[in-house]
Amino acid sequence: MANRTPLYEAHVAAGAKIVDFAGWEMPINYGSQIEEHHQVRRDAGMFDVSHMRAVDVAGKDAQAYLRRLVANDVAKLTLPGKALYSCMLKEDGGVIDDLIIYFFTPERYRVVVNAGTADKDLAWMRAQAAGFAVTVGDRPELAMIAVQGPQARERFWTAFPVARAQTVLLQPFQAAEWDGWLVARTGYTGEDGFEITLPAADAIEVWDKLKAAGIAPIGLGARDTLRLEAGMNLYGQDMDESQNPLESGLTWTVDFKDAGRDFIGRKALEALKPTRQFLGLLLLDRGVLRAHQKVVTAKGDGETTSGSFAPTLDKSIALARVPVGVAIGDIVEVEVRDKRLKAKVVKPSFARNGKSLIQE
Amino acid sequence: MTSPANLKYTSSHEWAKLEADGTVTIGITDHAQEALGDIVFLELPDAGRTLKAGEECAVVESVKAASDIYAPIAGEVIEANQAAVDAPESVNQDAYGTWLFKLKPANAADLDKLLDAAAYEKVASEG
């Protein structure tokens, strides 16, 4: 039996095409995925992301525990509400999941993990808690709605005028908490906006008010092309337990600075000499790149990890793991069915804030 | 959308239409375009290529996925629809008005072996 979010009925009523996503019945689109993509880049859209799991980490050792648990360093979070993106690694450096951690006090944090890995993550987090004075509290009863796009914040304030004072000064990657809501200036689209965590019982009413304020419902299909254009990794596709962050474009999320901090996976990463790097591809020939296609380069073969048509660019793009030595600007070939198509190696960030970042 | 009665269909969701000049135009059904979502790329067979019935001969790619197209009947490709290649979204907008390629059939009677509209709708409704 598939899981449903508190907004399932609203999606069906809005004409959504429902698909299975990590065991959840989720809207893939409400009509045209491309139109939904443009809606977010140009105006404002909202996503039901209630399938993602909130986990509260609390207790005297909360900070020490998280400094051991994840590869980024929560000690750099000092401003209440500040958020940090990180990988949670195995001892061998493989990525268990990528997640966001919100800081409230050194004894209280909120962690948000992916839906498909939530049960595995919780089991791992609880196993690692041994010896620390912390509780790892699952919060499956919370709903999450992401409002994204250049007009998203204004429209959110139109729908909830009271929230303006709480959120108008939030910087990117910062959140405010009040009355059981957590509103963070974060997202997965490369656009400005908020991610709102709220009690499930309020979800429908909030969704309807946001819709009335002109924020259009957007399915998971457009969410994927938006994050791909923004060059954001998707767990299970761009990295997983068989890949390490240093070869997945996530070196910036691994914090080695405090030599005394023994985070899980550190030894393996320090011993690793990366042979592959994570870059973007812009297809020059006609066609569409997809995940798991062979990339032929002068330095050896690589593989695409995500690929699609990019509506903002009106071209096809991909993220790819290619041998070290391949450089930005190189022309490579991607095997698509029985053909080899030419692609240009680019920085893995294709479009953000409504605009293409690719220089022709 | 109801499937037009003047077309023939395959269980792999192609339609075939016998034109007045004896050629056969081929496209994908409305059910197929609906399932694929926004179509962004078409790879169509070159004119002159000889196709067997059921042969993989074209690819329709949506944002979501790539889907193979099979020749409903045997014949020689006379023309690929360049207008559709230039505007793949026209398949979403009008699946039955947008042919993909045109065949000179090896045997026009082969069309009789394909599904009629009622039989196709039964196939489509069963997924």
Interface residues (C-beta under 8 A of the other chain):
Chain A: K17 I28 N29 S32 Q33 I34 G221 T225 R286 G287 V288 R290 S308 F309 P311 S316 R337
Chain B: G37 D38 V40 F41 E43 V59 E61 V63 K64 A65 A66 N92
